[in-house]
Amino acid sequence: MKNLVLAFLTFLFLQTNSAQHYLEDDTPYETGFDMESIAFQVDSIMTHAIRNHAFPGSQLLVAKNNQVIFHKAYGYHTYDSIQNVRLNDIYDLASVTKITGPLPAIMKLVDEKKLDLDVPFSTYWKPWRKRKSKKDLTLRQILSHQAGLVPYIVFMAKVMKDGKIKKRFIREKPSPQFQKQVYDGLYIGNRFQRKMHRIINRSKVSDDKVYKYSGLSFLIFPELISQLTQMEYETYLKENFYNPLDCKTLSFNPSNKGFPNSIVPTERDTLFRNNLVKGWVHDENASLLGGVSGNAGLFGTAEDMSKIMSFYQNYGSCSGKQLISEETVKEFTKIQFPNNENRRGLGFDKPLIGNDTLDLKDAYPSPMASNTSFGHSGFTGTFIWADPENQLVFIFLSNRVYPTRTNRNLYKLNIRTALQDVFYKATLN
């Protein structure tokens, strides 16, 4: 009886969601998998998630052996059920930016011997040379979250007082001194980036070198990359990675790019912008950098995410050309400090140590993901993962923070791990 009810609910959901379809006309004969069974299981999980307000809508793309075998859109942009999610809609990627923005640039700079993972980072970032707690930290420690850096600094508190924006830092109209746009009708002072960097440079560092996730360094990586390459950060990424990979929508500040694609809104912000955030980065720290950052700020589609993750899965190879050396990609995607109970690679997230021994409810990601697999998640509900050993790329994009970031049902229901597990079981059994 339970299965009949579930099947009926899934049928109703499919009938009311016209955005659902495959990217390619794959059939079980073409893929070698029971796509009908896969689709039923995935649709059931998605229906359950949307009905329980884990998110209003999402995109899911899965590729096996560099071929897209599943690509569907679910639900709506918001819970008013007006605008369907489409396959080419653009999502705020949040912290997925870390491995799709600064990280490929850092890997290329390591290849070119312009960065060394094991010399003090202060060799390249001069302000840290005078900081006793920071001067000896290495890039390897920083990227694997083993450096003891403060996890997060709320820079929004610097530009607001008693719930109101300080005009000293933010103005409603652009000017030569206020050029970077934070949001519709909001422009940040040109000097605020230096203030942010100064605060990061002076921030405390823990003496205990244990795993402690921190996004602080990703706020300064764009400036470092620009200094080392003599190019604007976003331009460097486009010319060296996004254009060669044919990532058509992967960009910062998509509202200014003129894309025909719809942009999915994130949160109804009641703290800073006092409006529905759509087309502007959700993360406040990234917004105060004009939307161009290393911790957050990138937007894109599931298709573009699959291209960059397939590129990583192929260890830096794209159309027969090695954009990053295989050796470097393998180094960045392996666990760095396993003896310290730190599962992280260099910038990349990895499966929990001993993940293959855990039940699905406790695992991260699927217990069937190999030790060679890697990826990252984002605060807005995004999750991207690649598994070179099993040749499986998994892309999940959502706006779980709508209408508020306090909504944690995506995590409570373990939706992403359950979805990923469906494909592992279907493709590996």
N, C-alpha and C positions, 0 to 999 in steps of 0.2 A: 504494500500500500504506500509506504514511504517513497519508494522509487517512482510509483505512478504519479504521486503529487509533485515530486521534483521534476519529472519529465513534463508535466503539464505547466508548471511555472516557467520552465525553460522555454517551452513552446510559446507561451504568452509573451515572454521577454523578446524572443526572436521576432515575433510578429510585430512588435511595437518599436523595434530598433532597426531602422532601415540602414544604419551606418555599418552594419555587420556584413562583411564579405571578405573573401580572400584577396590578398594582393595579386597572387598568381592563381591560375586555374589548376591548382595541384589536385591530383586524385590519388587514391591509395596505390594505383598502379604506377604512378610517376614517382612517388616518394618512397614507396615500400612500407609505409606505415598505415595503420588503421586510422585514417583521418576522421572518420565518422565518430569513432569512439573517443578520440582526442577532443574533437569539437564538443561532444556532449559533456565530457567531464569539465572542460574549461568553461563552457557556457554556464554550467551548474554552479561552479565556484564564483564566477563573475556575477551571476544573478543574485546569489546569496550575499555577496559583498555589497552590491549596490542597494539591495533591499535593506541591508543593515547599516547603511550610510557610512561605509568604509571610504567611499569616494563617489562623486556623482557620475564619473565616466573615466574611461581609460583606453589606451592603445596597448596591444600586446603583439609582439613580433618574435618569432623563433626561427632560427636558421640552423640547418644541419648540413655539414660538409659544404659550407659556403653557399647553400641554396636556401632561400626563404621557403619554409614549409607551412608557416602559419602566420597570418597577419590579419587581425580583426580589431575593430573599434567597438566599444561598448558604452552604453549610457549616454549621458548628456554633459554639456559644459557645466551646468548647475542643476540643483535639485528642482528647478521649476519645469524641467523636462521640455524645454522649448527648442534648444539647439542641440542636435545630435553631434556626438563626437565623430569626426571623419578621420580616415586613415592618414590624411596629410595635415591634420591640425598640429599646431606648434605648442609645445609644453615648456614651462619653466623647469629646467633640469636640476636646479639647486646644486647640491654638493657633487653631483655627477660632473659638474664643471671641473672639479679638481683633476680628474683623470682624462678629460677631453679638452681642457684648456692649457694650463701651464705644464702639465706633465709631459705631453709629447715634445714640447719645446725643450724642456729640461733634459729629456732623453737624448734628443738630437745634439744638444750642447755638450752632454757627456761624451757622445760619440766623437765630437769634434775637439775633445780635450779642452774645451773652454770652461768646463765644470768638472770637479773631481768629487766623488761621493765621500771620500775619506780624509780630506783636508778640512781645516776649520772653515765653516761657512763664512766667517768674517773675512776670509781671503777675498771674497767677492762682494760681500755686503759690509762696507767699511764702518758704518755706525756701530757694529757689534764688536769691533776691535777694542773699544774702550769699556766694554761691559764685561766685568769679571765672570759673571754667570753665563755669558753667551759666547765669549770669544773663542772657546775651544769646541763648541758644538759642531758636529759634522752634518752635511746634507743627508747622509745615510740615517742618522739619528732623527733628524727633523722629518724626513719623508715617511719614516716608519712609525712616527708618533712615539718615539723613545727618548726625546730630548728633554722632557719635563716642562715644556712651554705651557703657558696658560691656555686652557681650552678655547675661551671666547672672551672678547671684550665688547660690551654694548656701546658702540660709538654713537648710537642714536641719543644716548643720554647727554652727549656733549653738545648736541644741536637743539636740545629742547629744555624748557624750564616751565614747570607747572602745567604741563600738557600743551604748551605753545612753542612753536618753532622760533628760535633765535634768529632775528634778521641779520645778526652779525655773520652768520654762517650760510644762511639760505635766503634767497630772494625769489620773488614771484616772476621776475623777468630777467632774461639773460643780459649780461654786460661783459665788457672785457675782463672784469674781475670775477664774474660768475658765469662760466661758460658751460660747465657740465650739467646735463639735465638729470635730475633725480626722479622726477615724476611730472605729470601734466601741471604746468605752472609752477614748478619748483626747480631752482638751480642752485647748486652747491658752489661755494667759493673755491677758487682755483688753489688756494693754499691749504685747503682742508686735508688733502691727501698727505701733505707733509706732516700735518698734525697727527694724523692716524699713524703714520710710520714712526713718528717720534714716540708716541705712546707705546707702540709695539716694541720699539727698541729698548724702552725703559721698563717694560713689563717684567714681572718676577719669573724666575725659573726654579723649578723644584730640584733639590739635590738628588732626589731619588730618580734614577734613570729606569723607569718602568713604563709600561704601555699606558699612555694617557693621550687620548685623541685631542688634537689641537688643529684648528684651521687658521691660526694667526699668520704663519709663514706664507700661506697662499694669498694673503692680502698684499704681500710685498714682492712675490714672485713676478708679477707682470712688469714692475719697474726694473727688476733685475734682468729679466729677459730682454727688455728694451735696451738696457745699457750694454749687454753683451752682444746683441745682434745689430745694434744701431738701426733698429726698425721699430715702428709702433707695434705693440703687443698683438693686437687683433690682426693687423696686416701680416705679421710674421706667421701667425697661425693659418690664415687663409692661404697664403702663398705656398707654405711648406706642407700643409696637411689637408685642410678642408677642400681646397680646389682639386688637388690630385686625387682625393678620395671621393670626389663628386658629391660632397655634403652640401646640398643646395640651400638648406635652411639654418644650418648650425651657425649661430651668430649671437652677438650681444645686442641689446636694445632693438629687438625686432620691429617694434612699432615705428622705428625710423627707417626701416629697410625697404618698405613698399612691397612686402610679400603678399601674394594673393591669398595665401593660407590664412585660415582663422587661427587666432591665438586664444588658447583656453585660459580663463581667469584663474587666479589662485585664491587669495584670501580677501575677505572684507576687513581691511585694516582699520582698527579703531584706535591705534596707538600713535601712528606717525602720519600716514597719508589720508586717513579718514575717508576712505573710498574703497571701491572694489579694485584691487590691483590686477590689471590685465595688460600684458605687453611690456610691463616694467618689472624688473627683478623683484621677487618677493623678499629676499634677504636684505635687511636694512643696511648692513655693513657694505655690501656690494653696491647698493643704491647710492650710498654716500661717496662712492668712487665714480659716480656717473654711470653705473650699471656695468662697467667693464672691470672685472676683477678675476682673481684666480680661485677664490673660495666658492663663488656662485656667479650667476649672471648669464650663462649660456642658455639659449633656447634652441629647440630643435624637434624634429619628428622622430618617431620610432625607426623609420627607414634610415635616416642619417645616423642614428645611434648604432644601428646594426652594421653600417659600413665601417665606422671607426672601431667597433669591437671586433669585427671580422679581421680588420687590419692588425689589431693586437694579437688576435688568435693565430694569425699567420706570421707572428713574430716580426712585424714591421715591414712585411712585403705587401706591395700594392701593384697589381697588373704587371708583375715581373720585375718591378723596381723596388729596391730596398730603401725605404724612406728613413728607417731607423735600423741599426744593425740587429741581427737576431740575438747576438750575445747580450746586448744592452737590454732588449725587451725581456729576455729570460731572467736577467738579473733583477730587473724592476718588479717582475711578477712572481718572484719567489719570496717565501717567508724570510725575514731578516734576523729576527731575534726569537726563535722558537723556545729557547731555554729560559726566556723571561716571560713565558706564557703570552707572548705577543704574536698574534696571527698575521699581522700586516706585512705586506710587501712594501715597496717604495712608492708611496702614493696610492697604490691599489689595496683594496680590501681582499681578504682571503677567507676560505672556509674556517669555521671554528676548529681549533686543534682537537682532533678526535671526533670530528663532525660525522664521519661515516659510522660511528658507533651509537649515534643519538637517534631518538625517535623524531619523527617529522615535527612534532610540536616544539621540540627543543633545539632543532638543527638550524644552522644558518650557513649557506643556503640549503638546498636540497641535500640530504645525506648521501645522495648518489653522485654529487659533484666531485670531480677528481681533485687531488691536491695541487694539480697544476692550474686549476681554475682561478679566476680573479674577477674583480669588478668594483662596483661602488653603488651606494644608495644615496638618495637625496631627500632633504627635509620635506619637500612638496609631495613625496610619495613615489619618486622615481627609483628605478632599480635596473642596472644593466650588468650582465655577467657573460663571461666567455670561458669556454672550457676547451683548451687545445687538445687534450688527450681524447676527449669524446666528440670534438668538433661540433660543439653546440653553443650557439649564441642565444641569449635570452634577454629580451628588452621589454620592460614594463614601465609605462608612463601614466601618471595620474595626478590629480590635484586634490589629494586627501586633505589639504589644509582648508578646503572650502567647506563651509563658510568661515571656519575658524581653525587655527593651529592646535587648539586643544583636542580636536578630534583624533583619537588614536585607534579607532576601530580597525584600520588597516593592519596594525601590528597585533592587536588583540586576536583578530581572526586568522592571523598568519597567512594571509592571502597570497603573497608573492612566492613564499616557499612552497605552498601547496600547488600553485600553478606550475612552477618550475619542475616540481617532482613528477607531474603528469607527463611531461615531455621526456624526462630521463627514463621513466619506466616504459614509455612507449617506444623510445628509440634504442634503448640498450637491451631490452628483453628479447 
